[in-house]
Amino acid sequence: MKLIGRVREVQKIDKLMSSAQSEFLAVYGRRRVGKTFLIRDYFKNEFDFYATGLAKGNTKQQLTNFTIFINNYFSGSHAVPSNWLEAFNLLIRELESKKTTSKKVIFIDEMPWMDTKKSDFMMGLEFFWNAWASARTDVLLVVCGSAASWMLNNLIKNTGGLYNRVTERIKLEPFNLQETKSYFTQKNIVLDHYQIIQLYMVMGGIPYYLDQVEAGKSAMQNIEDLCFRNDGKLKTEFSYIFSSLFRDAEKHELILKTLFEKGGSLTRDELVKYTNIASGGTMTKTLNELEESGFIAKLPKFGLKLANSVYCISDFYTLFYFRFIDKSGKYEPNIWLNKIDNPAFRTWSGLAFEQVCFAHIPQIKRALNVGGVASETYSWRTKGEGETKGSQIDLVIDRRDQVINLFEIKFSINEFVITKEYDAKLRQKIQSFKEATATRKSIFLTMLTTFGVKPNEYSNSSIQNELTMDALFE
């Protein structure tokens, strides 16, 4: 498999490799997003030293594992050191004995697993970097880890001996739709945009999940096999995610479950109220870790301060798991195919398609020919009072050129039909938004649908822009 996308990430590594000083690169991101593949592919699996941590190893086992890598790489027969200070000193001695003129590339994968309880791992790492590598000009230390909390708190935001020592970081993001399409093309999987979006709504752009998709099957068949069959790879995936990403993951799961059960989005104060997690550092740390790992997104409310932002689940698989997989019970043939016309499916598909659109704002702006215009992205809703119903806008792009795009997002298998009643509803939404926000900017109502709007007497009544799902692939 050749590398798909990752252009900016490759440029960063190119820059580090040509640097005139030693460099320390931290690569982190959601589990299964392709961190190890990126580094292995870039360096063609050729490292001056490589080691990876053991998922559930204790200190002695981690040290033994590390020593095995040293002995294998340098054809040695060293005894297992008694601590990490000695282990890293041993690595330094072996690297110094290896005469090369190019940069020495040291890749330590799943580093968080090496830092076991009460071990001196961080001391050893500090010694390796501060006392040896940083004093040279020919070292590139690359460290990877899915445990975003450890990578953030122990490396990137370290306040001790490694303070400000990480010279570059890469937060690896999931594929976008165009990259997903390219990935399938490379695997000879032929699917149209509608089917690719269906798969994306379930698994997002996570390469490992996409790798499970089989050629010759429809999106619905693949979803059924992967998510609902007893041996489906994604049926049991959820239970492994958080134990590998976070220590004491109960709070992370609780926040996600609460967000799902309370309608999808909550403010910080509401999360404190519903979860009983203390409002101070614990909540801040947990929310930051979930956000950095790509499981939640923080969305500001239109016209309000950042403190009034709402948190929502941004990980596609997590949402799909809560809504369908977790409640699926014993597998029955066609369990997913039979859901296609029920209200739960329609509700989920509408919300999931909105989420796909939120994940592709740059593509939407390019399709509107405003890619270079600064903007802010929001969702907007107002509560009704008395007999007046509340109003909701799926997506708001507030542009610096004095225009606001209000989006109506619709997921359907055919062209979307605007009826007389729906046209009146759209007009009411625009009016409610204008009154509630008191904005003086021009309002452009924008329809974003799967297959477009069916032309009729109402299709151009209120709509300034119309986009289809194809725009999300640009």
N, C-alpha and C positions, 0 to 999 in steps of 0.2 A: 504493500500500500504506500502510495506517495502522500506527502503531507498536503492536507487541504487547508487553504486559508493560512492563518497565523503569520501574515506578512509583517505586521508591526513587531511581533515577538521575535521573528527571525532577524529583523533589523536591529533590535536591541542586542541580541547575542552577537551579531556581526560586530557591533560597536565595541562590545566588551572584549572580543577576541583581538581586535586591533588596538586596544588601549595600551598606553605605555606604562601602566601600573597594574598591580594585582587587583582583581575584582571579586566581589562577593555577590552572587545572584541568588535571590530567594524566589522560588516558583511555587505558587499556591493556587488553590481553586477547589471547586466542588469535586467530590469523589467521582471517578469515571470520566472526567472531562478531557483527559489526554495529556496530562503533564509529563509523565514518564515518556510517552511516545514522542512528544515534541523534542525532548532533550536527546533521546536515543537516536531519533531520525536526524537531527541536526549534526550530531557528532558521528553518525554512522557506527554507533556502538563502540567507538574507539576512545577510551579514556586512559589517563595516566593512573587513575585509581577510581574504582567504583565499589560502592557497598550499599546495601539496603537494609532497613530495620526489620525486625521480626514483629509480626502483628501483636502477639501476646506474650513475648518473651520477657523474662525477668532480667535483672542487671547482668548476672553471670552469663546467661544465654546470649544477651546482646553483645557482650564483650567477646565471647567465644565466636559468634557469628562474624563480628568485625575482624577478628584475628584470622579467621579462615579466608576472608577476602584479601587481607594483606598477604598472607602466605601464597595464595593462588596468583595474585598479581605480580608478586616479586620473587616467586619461586623460593620462598623461605620456609623455615620450620620453627617459627617463633612460638614460645609458650604463651598461653593466654595471660595478658596483663591483669593485675589485680584491680586496676581502676582506669578511668577514662583518660586521666592525665598521662599515664604510662602508654595507653593505647595510641593516643594522638602523637606522642613523642616518637613512638615506634614508626608511625606513618611518616613523620617528618624525616627520620633517618633514611627510610627506604626511598622516599621521593628525592632526597638530596643525592643519593647514590646513582640516580637515573639521570644521565646527562642528555638533555635535549635543548635545542635552541628555540623551539616554539613554546607557546604557553602550556603550562602543565594544567590539564583539565581534571579536576577532582569532582566527581558526581556522587553525592550521598542522597539516596532516595529514601522516602518515608522516614526522614530524620526524627519526627516527633515520637515514633515508637522507641527510639534508642534512649530517649530521656525518661528512664523509669524512675519510680519513686525513690527518693533519698540517694540517687546516684550522683556522681560528680560530672555528669555528661557536659553540662553547660560550662563548667570550669575547663574541661578538656578542650572543648570547642573554642573557647576564648583564648586559651593558650595557643592552639593551632593557628588561629587567625592573627591575634595581636602580637605574639612573640615571634612568629615565623612568616606566615604568608604575606601579611600587610607590609612587612619590611622588604619584600622582594618586588620585582616588577613582572614576574612571569607566571603568576598563579591565577587561575579562574576556578573559584570554588562555587559549585552549583549545588544548592540544596532544595529538595522537593518535599512536599508533604500535603496530604489531603486534610490533615487536622488543622483547619484554618485558625482555630483559636490558639493553638501552640505556635504556629508560624507567625501570627500577628503579635502575640504577647511576649514570646520569648526571643524572637529575632527582630521583626520589623519595628516593634515598639519597645525594644529592650532598653531598660534604664540602668543596666549594670555595665559589665565589662565589654558587652557587644553594642553599647549605645552608639547609634549612627554608623555602625560598621558595614551594614548591608549597603552596597553601592548601587544596586539595581534590583528592582522587583518586577515580577510578571504575575499578574492575576489572570489566570487563563479562563476565558469566558466560553460558554457553549457556542456551537456553530449557529450562524443565522440560517435563514431558509435557503439562500443561494448556496451556501457552503454545504448544507444538508443535501441539496439537490446534486451538487458536484460529487459528494461522498457516495450517494446512491449510483450515480452514473459510473463512477470508478468501479463499483461492485456489480455492474451490469444489472442493476435493479431499475426497471422502467416503470415510473409512476408519474401521473400528471400532477399539476400544482395542487388540485383539490385533495388528492390522496396524500401528498407529502404534508400538507397542512394538517390533515387528520392525524397523521403519525406524530407530527410536531406538537400537537395539542396534548398528546399523551406523554411523550418522552422528552420534549424540548430538543435542544441541539446537543445532547450528550452523546459523544461518539460511541461509547461502549454500548449504549442502548440501541443506537441506530445500527450498530454492527450486528445486532441480533435479527434484524429484519431480513426475511427470506425473499429471494427473487421468485416471481411466478405466483405470488399471493397478493391479494388486495390489501389495502390498509386495514380494513375491518378484520380480515382473516389473521393478519399478523398481530393485531392488537389482542384478538381473542386468544391466540396461541401463547403469546408472551405474558399476558397479564392475568388470564383466567384459568388456563389449564394447570393441573396440579404440578407439572414439572416446568411451568413457564418461568423464564429467567427473571421476569419483573414481578412475579406474584409475591416473592419473598424478599425482594431487594430492599424494601423499606426498613426491615428490621436490622439490616447491616449498615445502613447509611450513617446513622448518628453515633453508633458505638465506635465507628472508625474515625469519625470527624471530631467529636467533642468528648472531653472527659466530663463525667456527670451530665449526661445528655438529657436527663429527664426534663430539665427546664426548657431546653430547646424544643423538644417534642410537645411539651405542654403549650408553649406559645403558638406553635403551628396549629395544633389541634383546636385551640381556643379561637384563633383567627378563622379557621374553617367553620367551626360550629356557630360563630357569631356573625356569619354573613360575608366573611371574606376580607374585611378591612376594619381596623380599630386604631384609635389613637393610643399613645403611650399610657395615658391615664386610665383608659378603658382596659388595657392589657393588665395593668397593675391591679385594677379592681377585680377582674375576672380570674386572674391566675393566682393572686395572693403572693406573687413574687415581689420582694421588697423594691421600692421605687428607686433606690440609690444605685450603687455601683454594680450590683448583681444584674439588675434589669438592663442597665446600659451595656454591660459587657456581653450579655447573652444576645441582645438585639444586634449589637455590632458584629458578633460572630456569625449570626444567621444572615445578616446583610452581606458581609464580606464573602460568605460561602455561597451566595446566590440563591438562598431559600426564601428570603423576603426582600421586598423593595419598600423604600420610604417615599411616599408621594405627597407633595405639599398640596394643601387645599387652595383653590384659586383665591388670590388676593389676601391670603392670611399668612402670618408668620410661620417659620419653619416648625416652631413648637406645636403648631396645630396639625402637623403632617399626620397622615394615616399610614399604618403598616399593612401590607397585604402579602399574601403568599405569591412568590414569583416563580417558584419551581413547578414546572408543568407536571412532572411525575408525582410529586407530593400531593398536589390537588387531585389528580386522577386517583391516586391511591385512597385518599380519604373518601372520595365520593363514590367509588365503585369497587375497587379491589378489596378494601378492608371489609366490605359488607357482602362480598360475593358468595361466601360459603362454598359448598361442594360444587365442583365443576359439572355443568351439564352442557352437552353439545349446543352450539349456536347461542350461548348465553349472552354474548355481546351483539351478535347480529340481530337478535330479537329485540334489542333495546332501541334500535334506530328510530322508532316512531314514538317512543314514550316520552312523557313530559320531562323526566329526569335527564334524558339524553339531550333534549332540546335546550333545557336550561344550561346544562354543562357546556354544550358545544358553543352556545352563544357567548358565555363568559370566557371560555378558553380561547375563542377566536379574538375576543377583545384583548386578551392577554398577549396573544401572538402579535397583534398590532402594536401594543405598548412596547414590545421587545424589538420593534422595527421602525422606530421613529425616524432615524436617518433616511431609511428607504422611502418612507411616506413623504418626508420633506422634499426629497429629490424628485419624487413623482409630481409634486406640486410646484416644482421649479423654485423652491425657496430653501434649497439645501445650505446656502451660505448665510441665511438670515438667522441671527440669534433668536432663541425662543425658550420658553418654559413649557413643560408638559404637566397636565393635571387631569384628574377626573373631577366631576362636579355633580353635586346633588343638593337639593334643598328639600327640607321636610314640609309636608303640607300642614295647613292649619284649618281646623273646622272641616268644612266640606271641600275645601280646596286641596286637590291632590298635589303631592310633591312632584318634583321634576328631577330628571337625571340626564347628564350628558356623558356618553361613554368615554370620550377622549377630548381634551381641550389642548390645542397648541396656541399659546399666546405669543405672538410674534412681535419683534422689535419694530417692524415696519408698519405698526399701527393697525394690524389685522389680527383677528382671532378666528381660528378654524374650529368650529364645533362639529364633532364627528358623530354620525350615526353609523354603527357597525353592525352588519347583519351577516350571519352565516346561514346559507341555504343552499340547496342542491340545484336550484333553478334561478333564473333572473328574479330579483326582488320586485314585488309589485307595490307601488304607492297608491293607496286608495284615497278617496276623499277624506275619510276619517283620519287616516294616518297623516295626510298632508296638514290637516287642522292641528293634529298633535305636534307636528314638527314646528309649526308656526308658534304654538303655545310655548314650546320649549325655548325657542329663541327669545320670545318676549319675557319669559320668566328669568332667563339668564341676564338679559339686559337690565331688568328691574332689580334683581338681587345683587348684581355686581356694580351697577351704575357705571359701566364702562362706556367710554367715548370712542372706542376703537370700532372699526368696521367688522361686522360679523359675517363670516362665510360659512354656510352650512355645507358640510362635506359628507357625502355618502361613501362608505367603504364596504363593499359587499364582495361575496365570492365570485359571482358571475355577472355583476352589473345590475342596473335598474332597468326594468322593462319600460320602454317608451309608452307613455299614455298622456292624458291631459293634465295629470298632476306631477309627472316626473321632473318637470323643469320649473315647477311653481316656486319652490323655496330653495332649491339646491344650486349652489354656485360651483361646486366641484364634485366630480364623481371619480372614484378609484375602484379598481377591482383587486382581487387577491394577487394578481400578477405583479402589481406595483411592489409588493413585499419581497419579491425575488430579485429586484434590481440591485 
